[in-house]
Amino acid sequence: MKAVILAAGKGTRMGPLTENRPKVMLPVANRPLLEHIILTLKIAGIRDILMVTGYCKEKIEDYFNDGSKLGVNIEYVEQKAQKGTADAIASAKNLMDERFLVTNGDVLAASSDIKNLLKADGDVIIGSKKVASPEEYGILYVKGKRVEKIVEKPKSSTSDIANAGIYVFSPEIFDAIKNTMPSPRGEYEITDSIQQIIDSGKHAGFVLLEKWQDIGFPWHVLEVNEMMLTDGTDIQWEIRGEVEPLATLKGNVSVGKGTIIRNGSYIIGPVVIGNDCDIGPNCFIRPATSIGDGVRIGNAVEVKNSIVMNATHIGHLSYVGDSIIGEGCNFGAGTKIANLRHDGRTVMVELAGRKLNSGRRKLGVIMGDDVHTGINSMMNVGAVVAGGACIDPGEYVKGVYGK
């Protein structure tokens, strides 16, 4: 069976993290999110993949090429205008003549879940997950093993079974897509195409997924990063760099080639550190932290439960907690990131002009690429810093900062 991965979108709800890359290329445990999806499909037995790309497509194609380095075959098709999921799937029409799997590029499931989807009977099979907040998802109304109706983000619902964004289709889905009209938001929605098939009397089934994560907001990236590091099955826990004799590594820690861990550094896994990094001396790296390639972590720096992307330098006496830091950033000495509200309430974040509740008591900064901070600068909980911003020495940042 072949698979189609929908990877054309920018991911506007990710704020500055997607200014220079599509959401599917955000690093999770030092691999793009998209790579984790491909490896999951491979384990489930799928080797032939069609990638629907669009925004920053060259970042995807340059990284994965033909897929041979991952042991799969990848072809690409471009969705030039973002007209919705049905339009994206329609791009695959000439390449899919048998049943095929479709997955959104921003959802993760277990390989065992993918296998269960592939084995299920029906003209359409929908991956699904029970959720606590039905109003945030497309909801399936089912009877027995059949789906009778799909409703997008209902204000009230008698069902808690959400559409997980993973499907198995027969080629007749393309006829339904052809007859699909634009939704109220002007997009061609695959759920409308599926509803056509249901209304025609065909069998639409569903499979409840055991392990599923929707990655819609930056804090979800932190959650998946922690999940992947804790699970650790896709990570080679190897020390390929140099660890000086007075450095301490506890638990699962991966250290890349050309990296040096200097004396006095104290690292508690699970932690992954990329190639050609300079870590320490006397720094503290706490669990669930991913550090990319060419990163410098200075003297007396503490990093906790964070993602630090390639070529970023965090100067001495700084603190980074529960944060995502873009590529090529430079922190002046004593830069501090707050990650806990004084009143203990959940952290609010402003993205795309909307104030959103992260649902997390601990959340630091969401920072784009090439940000420079001055010495003793401070960032409040939930701050969003645009790429290329320059923060003055001693400056206090909150809310949205930069362009």
C-alpha positions in Angstrom: 0.0 0.0 0.0 1.1 3.6 -0.7 0.8 6.5 1.6 0.1 10.2 1.0 1.5 12.7 3.5 -0.1 16.2 3.5 2.8 18.5 4.1 1.9 21.7 2.1 0.8 24.0 4.9 2.8 26.7 6.7 1.4 26.2 10.2 0.4 29.7 11.1 -0.6 28.8 14.6 3.1 28.0 15.3 4.0 31.7 15.2 7.6 32.6 14.5 8.7 28.9 14.4 7.4 28.6 10.9 8.7 31.8 9.5 11.5 29.9 7.7 10.3 26.3 7.6 7.0 24.4 7.3 5.5 23.0 10.5 6.3 19.4 9.4 10.1 20.3 9.5 10.1 21.5 13.1 12.6 19.4 15.1 11.4 16.8 17.6 14.1 14.8 19.4 16.5 16.3 16.8 14.6 15.0 13.8 11.9 16.8 11.7 8.4 15.9 12.8 7.9 14.5 9.2 10.8 12.1 9.7 9.1 10.5 12.7 5.9 10.1 10.6 7.8 8.4 7.7 9.6 6.0 10.1 6.2 5.1 11.7 4.8 4.3 8.2 7.9 2.3 7.4 7.5 0.1 10.5 3.9 -0.4 9.6 5.0 -1.8 6.2 4.6 1.2 3.9 7.6 2.0 1.7 6.1 4.1 -1.1 5.2 7.6 -0.1 3.8 10.6 -2.0 4.5 13.9 -0.3 2.2 16.8 -1.0 4.3 19.9 -0.5 3.7 23.6 -0.8 5.1 26.2 1.6 9.0 26.1 1.8 8.8 22.8 -0.2 12.6 22.9 -0.9 13.3 22.5 2.8 11.4 19.1 2.7 12.7 18.0 -0.7 16.4 18.9 0.1 16.2 17.0 3.4 14.5 13.8 2.3 15.4 13.6 -1.4 14.1 10.3 -2.8 13.8 8.8 0.7 16.5 6.2 0.2 18.4 7.3 3.4 15.3 6.2 5.4 14.7 3.1 3.4 11.6 4.3 1.6 10.6 5.7 -1.8 9.4 9.3 -1.9 7.8 11.2 -4.7 6.6 14.8 -4.5 3.7 16.8 -5.8 3.1 20.5 -5.2 -0.1 22.0 -4.0 0.5 25.5 -5.3 -2.5 27.1 -3.5 -3.6 26.1 -0.1 -7.2 25.1 -1.0 -7.8 22.5 1.7 -7.3 18.8 2.5 -9.5 17.5 -0.3 -7.6 19.6 -2.9 -4.3 18.3 -1.5 -5.4 14.7 -1.8 -6.7 15.3 -5.3 -3.0 16.0 -6.2 -2.4 12.2 -5.8 -5.1 11.1 -8.3 -2.9 9.9 -11.1 -0.6 8.0 -8.7 -3.2 6.0 -6.6 -5.0 3.2 -8.4 -5.5 1.0 -5.3 -6.4 1.6 -1.6 -4.0 4.0 0.0 -3.4 5.7 3.3 -3.5 9.5 3.9 -2.1 11.2 6.9 -1.8 14.8 7.9 1.8 15.9 8.3 1.1 17.2 11.8 -0.3 14.2 13.6 1.6 11.3 15.1 0.3 7.8 15.7 1.9 4.5 16.6 2.9 2.0 13.9 0.5 -0.5 15.5 -2.4 2.0 14.9 -1.4 2.3 11.3 -1.4 -1.4 10.9 -4.9 -1.6 12.4 -6.1 1.0 9.9 -4.7 -0.9 7.0 -6.4 -4.1 8.1 -9.9 -2.6 8.6 -12.7 -3.2 6.2 -14.7 -0.4 4.5 -14.8 2.0 1.6 -13.3 4.6 3.8 -11.6 4.1 7.2 -11.1 7.0 9.5 -8.5 7.1 12.3 -10.1 8.4 15.4 -9.5 9.3 19.0 -11.7 9.9 22.0 -11.2 13.5 23.2 -12.3 15.6 26.2 -13.1 18.7 24.2 -15.2 17.7 21.1 -15.8 21.4 20.2 -12.1 21.6 19.1 -12.2 18.8 16.6 -14.1 17.2 13.7 -16.4 14.7 15.5 -17.6 11.3 14.2 -21.2 10.2 15.0 -21.1 6.4 14.8 -23.5 3.5 15.0 -21.8 0.2 15.7 -18.8 0.1 13.5 -20.1 2.6 10.9 -19.6 6.3 10.7 -22.9 8.0 10.0 -21.9 11.7 10.1 -18.9 14.0 10.5 -19.4 17.4 12.1 -16.6 20.0 12.3 -16.1 21.5 15.7 -19.7 21.2 17.0 -20.8 23.7 19.7 -22.3 20.8 21.6 -21.9 17.1 20.9 -23.2 13.7 22.0 -20.1 12.1 20.7 -16.5 12.3 21.9 -14.9 10.5 19.0 -12.6 12.9 17.0 -11.3 12.6 13.5 -7.5 12.0 13.9 -6.5 13.1 10.4 -5.4 9.7 9.2 -7.5 7.8 6.6 -7.5 4.8 4.3 -9.3 5.5 1.0 -10.2 3.6 -2.2 -9.7 5.5 -5.5 -13.4 6.4 -5.6 -12.6 9.2 -3.1 -11.4 11.2 -6.1 -14.9 11.2 -7.6 -16.2 12.5 -4.2 -13.6 15.2 -4.1 -14.5 16.2 -7.7 -18.0 16.9 -6.5 -17.0 18.6 -3.2 -18.0 22.2 -2.8 -15.9 24.8 -0.9 -16.6 25.0 2.9 -17.7 28.3 4.6 -14.0 29.1 5.0 -13.4 28.7 1.3 -11.5 25.4 1.4 -12.3 21.9 0.0 -12.5 19.7 3.1 -11.9 16.0 2.9 -14.5 15.5 5.6 -17.1 16.8 3.1 -15.9 14.3 0.5 -16.2 11.5 3.1 -19.7 12.6 4.0 -20.7 12.2 0.3 -19.5 8.6 0.4 -21.4 8.0 3.6 -24.6 9.6 2.2 -24.3 7.3 -0.9 -24.7 4.3 1.3 -21.1 3.2 1.2 -19.4 1.8 4.4 -17.3 4.3 6.3 -15.6 2.6 9.2 -13.4 3.9 12.0 -10.5 2.7 14.1 -9.8 4.1 17.6 -6.1 4.9 17.8 -4.2 4.1 21.0 -1.4 6.6 20.6 -2.1 9.8 18.8 -0.9 13.4 19.1 -2.2 16.4 17.2 0.5 19.1 16.8 -1.4 22.3 16.3 0.4 24.8 18.6 4.1 25.3 19.8 3.5 23.7 23.2 2.4 20.5 21.4 5.9 20.3 19.9 7.3 20.4 23.4 4.9 17.6 24.5 5.8 15.4 21.5 9.5 16.1 22.1 9.2 14.9 25.6 7.2 11.9 24.5 9.7 10.9 21.9 12.7 11.3 24.2 11.0 9.4 27.0 10.0 6.6 24.7 13.4 6.6 23.1 12.8 3.8 20.6 13.9 5.8 17.6 17.0 7.2 19.3 20.5 5.7 19.4 21.7 6.5 22.8 25.4 6.8 21.9 28.3 9.0 23.0 30.0 9.9 19.7 31.7 13.1 20.9 34.1 13.9 23.7 33.1 13.9 27.3 35.7 15.3 29.6 36.4 13.3 32.8 34.7 15.6 35.3 31.4 15.9 33.4 28.4 13.8 34.6 25.8 12.2 32.3 22.9 10.3 33.9 20.2 8.3 32.2 19.7 8.2 28.4 21.9 10.9 26.8 22.9 11.0 23.2 26.0 13.1 22.1 26.8 13.7 18.5 30.0 13.6 16.6 32.4 16.6 17.1 30.6 17.6 20.3 32.5 18.3 23.5 30.9 18.1 27.0 33.2 20.1 29.2 34.1 19.4 32.8 31.5 20.3 35.4 28.6 19.8 33.0 25.7 17.8 34.6 23.3 16.3 32.2 20.2 14.2 33.2 18.5 12.3 30.4 16.6 11.8 28.4 18.6 14.4 26.4 19.8 14.5 22.8 22.7 16.7 21.8 23.6 17.1 18.1 26.9 17.3 16.3 29.7 19.9 16.7 28.3 21.4 19.9 30.3 23.0 22.7 28.6 22.3 26.1 29.8 23.8 29.4 31.8 23.9 31.5 29.6 23.8 34.6 26.2 23.8 32.9 23.1 21.9 33.9 20.9 20.3 31.2 17.8 18.7 32.6 15.5 16.0 31.1 13.4 16.3 27.9 15.8 18.7 26.2 16.8 18.5 22.6 19.9 20.4 21.4 20.6 20.7 17.7 23.9 20.9 15.7 26.5 23.5 16.3 25.0 24.8 19.6 27.0 26.5 22.3 25.8 26.2 25.9 28.0 28.4 28.1 29.3 28.3 31.7 26.6 28.1 34.4 23.7 27.8 32.0 20.6 25.8 32.9 18.4 24.3 30.2 15.2 22.4 31.0 12.6 20.6 28.9 13.4 22.7 25.8 14.2 22.5 22.2 17.3 24.5 21.1 17.7 24.5 17.3 20.9 24.5 15.3 23.7 27.1 15.6 22.2 28.8 18.6 24.5 30.2 21.4 23.3 30.5 24.9 25.7 32.7 26.9 26.9 32.0 30.4 24.7 32.5 33.5 21.4 32.1 31.4 18.3 30.1 32.1 16.0 28.5 29.5 13.0 26.5 30.6 10.1 24.9 28.8 10.9 26.9 25.6 11.5 26.5 21.9 14.5 28.5 20.6 15.0 28.9 16.9 18.1 28.6 14.8 21.0 31.0 14.9 20.0 32.8 18.1 22.5 34.4 20.4 21.8 34.9 24.1 23.8 37.6 25.9 25.1 36.6 29.4 22.5 36.4 32.1 19.4 36.1 29.8 16.6 34.6 31.8 13.3 33.0 30.7 10.4 32.8 33.1 8.4 29.6 32.8 5.9 29.6 35.7 3.2 32.2 36.4 3.3 33.5 40.0 -0.4 32.7 40.5 0.1 29.1 39.3 -2.5 29.5 36.6 -2.0 28.2 33.0 0.0 30.2 30.6 -1.7 32.4 27.9 0.0 32.8 24.6 -0.8 35.2 21.7 -0.5 33.7 18.3 -1.9 35.0 15.0 -3.7 37.8 16.8 -5.5 35.4 19.2 -4.9 34.9 22.9 -4.8 31.2 23.6 -4.7 29.1 26.7 -1.8 26.7 26.5 -3.2 24.5 29.2 0.3 24.4 30.7 1.4 25.7 34.1 5.0 25.8 32.8 5.8 27.4 29.4 8.6 29.8 28.6 9.3 31.5 25.3 8.5 30.7 21.7 11.3 32.2 19.7 12.0 32.5 16.0 15.4 32.3 14.2 18.3 34.7 14.5 17.2 36.5 17.7 19.8 38.4 19.7 19.3 39.1 23.4 21.4 41.6 25.4 23.0 40.8 28.8 20.5 40.4 31.6 17.5 40.5 29.4 14.3 38.9 30.7 11.4 37.1 29.0 8.1 36.4 30.7 6.0 33.2 30.5 4.4 32.6 27.1 6.4 35.3 25.3 6.5 35.1 21.5 9.6 36.6 19.9 9.7 37.1 16.1 12.7 36.0 14.1 15.5 38.6 13.7 14.4 40.5 16.8 17.1 42.3 18.9 16.4 42.6 22.7 18.3 45.3 24.5 20.4 44.6 27.6 18.2 44.5 30.7 15.0 44.6 28.6 11.9 42.9 29.8 9.8 41.1 27.1 6.3 39.9 27.4 3.5 39.1 25.0 4.5 39.4 21.3 7.8 41.0 20.6 9.3 42.0 17.2 7.8 42.3 13.8 
